[in-house]
Amino acid sequence: MNFKIYDAEIKILSPTTVTSGFDIGNFEVVFENNKIHVIDIMKMIKENKKAVGLIETFDFYNNKADFTRSLKECGIDYRKYIKYSIDAQNISYNRSSKVKEIIKTAGRPYIPGSSIKGALRSSLSRALNEESRYIESLNKKINEKKDYEAKHYGKKMDILKICDDIAEKELFKDSYYSPFRLLKIADTDTKEYEDLSISEIKILNICNDKVKWFKWGGNQDNINMGVSIHTETFKIGTKLNSRFSMGFIDYYKNNDIEQIETDCVLDFAEKIRKDMNDYIKCELDFYKKYGLEEIIKFYNNLLGMKLKENEFIIQLGFSTGYKPKSVIKNLDDDFIGKLINAGAKNIKGMFPKTRRLAVYNNKPTYPIGWIKVTLKERV
Amino acid sequence: MKFKEISLKGKYIIDAKIELLTGLHVGTAGNSLDIGGVDNPVIKDAMGKPYIPGSSLKGKLRSLMEFYNNKLVPNQVVYTVEPKNDDKENKERAKSGIRMHLCNDENCEVCNLFGRNHGNHKVIINNNGDTDDLNLEDVIQPTRLIVRDASLDESSITKEMQDNMDFDYTEVKFENNLDRITSAANPRQTERVPAGAKFNCSFVINVYNDDNDTYLKEFLTALKLLEDDYLGGQGSRGYGQVKFKDIVIRFRDDNYYKQGQEDKKMYEYKELSEVKF
């Protein structure tokens, strides 16, 4: 019996990260010589008595307090306690910024199979063109919420995390019978710190049809004034290895006992190429309207890539926004109204009106999270 | 009931290392109510060290061999747990039973290696899920394969790894399940043994009558299939990729058990790709 398995090479096309969910505190970070040095605070405390006194007295809740300067004043050489260092070229870094940590296994960065699979699953679900079923699912959940809240005065029902339940069950049945369980994607191999860089991310926010940059208290015209998010990302050009497996899919295809609908995962590379092509064209229209030249150039390059049958590109991970995760393509006023009824906050008019972009030398240069996957079937 | 003479000719003892290429999660009942407990803990021994239960390994190997040998077809699949009576008319709910391959073919490579359950069974006879009675008494044989629990090789968890993990031997991975309409995140956390950890595993294959190395070959095929699949939970989204290393196969016969002679080291492989029968 055939066992379908592919070696997958993943090439980073734009700064990409799946974050661990943790921030590296500003007191753990020293920015010097175009590098971010992360200090092993525990090691420093264990090995240096002066550090104990400093830790006890330093005001960690005060963003203006400068831990690096305090270290120097106490005569503590932070270089002895560097855990790791990462390139941070062509970005601005304020000492009060935390750094979002990339996910690591036993201290080594990688891309989880769950993140790759999640991105593929969203794209393959979109490719099914069953948007109306998802809208119907959303309608039913909104009605459920209305009924509940009418019966239980003052209580709120949170449905935002389960709006897709009904549609997903109709399309893919219970998880045991879902076709997506036949698409197995391994975590990538781990990489070294040299493969990482610190990215500075700014939030583009369209207000009154004009480009603004998000800042708490008021959006800014000048990109330099916008809030920066700093995160560990894989460098462009980094290659990681994973394994995609369809296992005994032929059995499920040809055997009625299991009754798993395999169609939606078959020829997945071709379906994703088409879906991404449509998505990129929409994004290009958006950026052309607002004249972000570097981003337009990047997306034009993606569109111009001659992808082979065994290749596809996809966007995944942190700061990739609403669109790559949702199956809804037609984001019209009617749908936005429904999202608001479901409980989504801060949505008015245009949606989504924000994009997160990697900024170099204060210029928006890349959208986050684009990778190219090349599959090689094992014989 | 027929009687067939069964003579034990010896035992293959297979020792190997299982190296984790990606994080492993073999789950157990939750301890999330404990202080510092996680939502989805991994199974651990009495000393708090994670291990791989022989039952998990054997079940996975059997399942892969059932697929590989095309055994999951009508007349070859039985219910080990039947669906509830109320569910039988409902095709969707009838799937709530547990099914596996069991058959009365006395040459079946899967049943003979992994074992048959005694007693009466309901065998599925068509794609509608209709069943018939099946009695396996006439073909019952002792199970050939014994799979030991695999213990953690503590030296494989280096100091560098420990410094970067949440617990002594495991890490906690945070994930989000995203709603496909609203993109709202539903967080979950899973404990896992990190990539790079190694486990010591051991298997015994009993050799009966004229088996020779028939079932050893089948077993090695199952190990190769496992390397191309996954072990434990959440394997379709990254977890449980493993590699067998330092495989040593010994044979013990009368001379070992009665005469006290050393067993024979039959084969030694750095990895499974070297195995060529």
Interface residues (C-beta under 8 A of the other chain):
Chain A: M1 F3 I5 S20 G21 I103 K104 T105 A106 G107 R108 Y110 P112 G113 S114 I116 K117 G118 S122 S125 Y134 S137 L138 L160 K161 I162 C163 D164 A167 E168 K173 Y176 Y177 F180 R181 L182 L183 K184 I185 A186 D187 D189 T190 R243 S245 G247 F248 Y251 N255 D256 I257 Y322 K325 S326 V327 I328 L339 A342 A344 R378
Chain B: L21 T22 G23 F67 Y68 N69 N70 L72 V73 P74 V77 E92 K95 I124 N127 G129 E160 M161 D163 N164 M165 E171 K173 F174 E175 N177 L178 D179 R180 I181 T182 S183 A184 A185 N186 P187 P194 A195 G196 L225 D228 D229 Y230 Q234 G235 S236 R237 G238 Y239 Q241
